[in-house]
Amino acid sequence: MCVVLGAAAAAGLSTLGTIGGLASSAFGIIQGQQQAAQQQQAAAMQAQQAEQNMNMQYAQAQNNAFRERTAQVQKHIGETRAQQANHLAYYRQLTNNNEAANKAYTQEQVKLNEARTAAAFKAQANYAKSIGARGKILASGATGQSIGLLALDAERQEGFATAEQNASLRSAEQASSIGMDIAHTQAKSAHNTAYSNLMPTVQAPLLTPDPSGVGENLNLGIPAYNWS
């Protein structure tokens, strides 16, 4: 009887061991599934976080590019305005140079005309003086060789006066020509100086290109030009 009970107890113990092993195995499977689920969840969270980080980095890169473009556009506007003002000043300077040269030409022409007018009056006065001298000679009653010498002296005096007046007129013409040449040279030099101060042509800016990345495209584009 004791033997039978021992066998039954042994069988019971064996059954209990089997059940315990099955329970342990089931617990291990469940634990493994939970760990796998947790790992999958952690991986999904990491992937989501990585995607958010990439999206944030892409958005930041786009905003940085847009700020750089805005600065480039503002710089281009400033350079263009400066060039426009510079060119306007250049053309104004050319106008002033031309006006100064024309004024100098006019002054020289006026002085030359005055010299010519004075020479004409002087020539008339010399001629009248010569005629008067000849009349006096004839009225003096001189005859023979003496009258010839007196007439010759009157002609010589008239010739001297005419030569002197012509020389004075030529000197005035030369001075006028030199004055005009100086005015022309000064205007040309002023033109060259103004041209050397011209700003170079402003080139269109090379805008910062669109950044590459993963995430939402903000479509910021190119900043608008505001000339006001």
SVG drawing of the C-alpha trace seen along z (x, -y; Angstrom):
<svg xmlns="http://www.w3.org/2000/svg" viewBox="-2 -178 65 180">
<polyline fill="none" stroke="black" stroke-width="0.4" points="0.0,0.0 2.8,-2.3 4.3,-1.5 1.2,-2.4 0.9,-5.7 4.5,-6.4 3.9,-5.9 0.8,-8.1 2.8,-10.8 5.5,-10.5 3.0,-10.8 1.5,-13.8 4.8,-15.4 5.6,-14.7 2.4,-16.3 3.0,-19.3 6.5,-19.7 5.1,-19.6 2.5,-22.2 5.1,-24.4 7.3,-24.0 4.4,-25.0 3.6,-28.0 7.2,-29.1 7.4,-28.7 4.2,-30.6 5.5,-33.4 8.7,-33.5 6.8,-33.8 4.6,-36.6 7.6,-38.4 9.4,-38.1 6.3,-39.4 6.1,-42.4 9.8,-43.1 9.4,-42.9 6.4,-45.3 8.4,-47.6 11.3,-47.5 9.0,-48.2 7.4,-51.1 10.8,-52.5 12.0,-52.1 8.8,-53.9 9.3,-56.7 13.0,-57.0 11.9,-57.1 9.3,-59.7 11.7,-61.8 14.3,-61.5 11.7,-62.6 10.7,-65.5 14.4,-66.5 15.0,-66.3 11.8,-68.3 12.9,-70.9 16.4,-71.0 15.0,-71.4 12.6,-74.2 15.5,-75.9 17.7,-75.6 14.9,-77.1 14.4,-80.0 18.2,-80.6 18.3,-80.6 15.4,-83.0 17.1,-85.4 20.2,-85.2 18.2,-86.0 16.5,-88.9 19.9,-90.3 21.2,-89.8 18.1,-91.5 18.4,-94.5 22.1,-94.8 21.2,-94.7 18.6,-97.4 21.1,-99.6 23.8,-99.1 21.4,-99.9 20.2,-103.1 23.8,-104.1 24.6,-103.5 21.6,-105.5 22.6,-108.4 26.2,-108.1 25.1,-108.1 22.8,-111.0 25.7,-113.0 27.9,-112.0 25.5,-113.4 24.9,-116.5 28.7,-117.0 28.9,-116.7 26.2,-119.3 28.1,-121.7 31.3,-121.1 29.7,-121.8 28.1,-125.0 31.4,-126.2 33.1,-125.5 30.4,-127.3 30.6,-130.3 34.3,-130.4 33.9,-130.2 31.3,-133.0 33.6,-135.2 36.5,-134.7 34.3,-135.4 33.1,-138.6 36.6,-139.8 37.7,-139.0 34.7,-140.9 35.5,-143.8 39.1,-143.7 37.9,-143.6 35.6,-146.4 38.3,-148.5 40.6,-147.6 38.1,-148.7 37.6,-152.1 41.3,-152.5 41.8,-151.8 39.2,-154.4 40.9,-156.9 44.3,-156.1 42.9,-156.6 41.2,-159.9 44.5,-161.0 46.4,-160.1 43.9,-162.0 44.1,-165.0 47.9,-164.9 47.8,-164.9 45.4,-167.7 47.6,-169.8 50.5,-169.0 48.6,-170.2 47.3,-173.2 50.8,-174.2 51.6,-175.1 54.8,-173.0 56.0,-172.0 58.6,-169.9 60.6,-167.2 59.5,-168.4 55.8,-167.7 56.7,-164.2 58.7,-163.6 55.9,-164.9 53.4,-162.7 55.6,-159.7 56.1,-160.3 52.3,-160.5 51.9,-157.2 54.6,-155.6 53.0,-156.8 49.7,-155.4 51.4,-152.1 53.0,-151.9 49.7,-152.5 47.9,-149.9 50.7,-147.3 50.5,-148.0 46.7,-147.6 46.9,-144.4 49.5,-143.0 47.2,-143.9 44.3,-142.2 46.3,-139.1 47.4,-139.0 43.8,-139.2 42.8,-136.4 45.7,-134.2 44.7,-134.9 41.1,-134.0 42.1,-130.8 44.3,-129.9 41.5,-130.7 39.1,-128.4 41.7,-125.6 42.2,-125.9 38.4,-125.8 38.2,-122.7 41.0,-121.0 39.5,-121.8 36.1,-120.4 37.7,-117.3 39.7,-116.8 36.6,-117.3 34.7,-114.8 37.5,-112.2 37.5,-112.8 33.7,-112.4 33.9,-109.2 36.6,-107.7 34.2,-108.2 31.5,-106.2 30.5,-103.1 30.6,-99.8 27.4,-98.2 25.6,-96.5 25.2,-92.8 22.1,-90.8 22.8,-88.9 23.4,-85.1 20.8,-84.2 21.3,-81.4 20.0,-78.2 17.2,-76.1 18.5,-73.8 18.0,-70.1 16.4,-68.1 13.6,-65.9 10.3,-67.4 7.8,-70.0 8.7,-72.5 7.8,-75.9 7.9,-77.4 9.4,-80.7 10.7,-81.6 12.5,-84.9 11.9,-88.0 10.0,-90.8 11.9,-93.9 10.7,-97.0 12.0,-100.2 9.9,-102.5"/>
</svg>
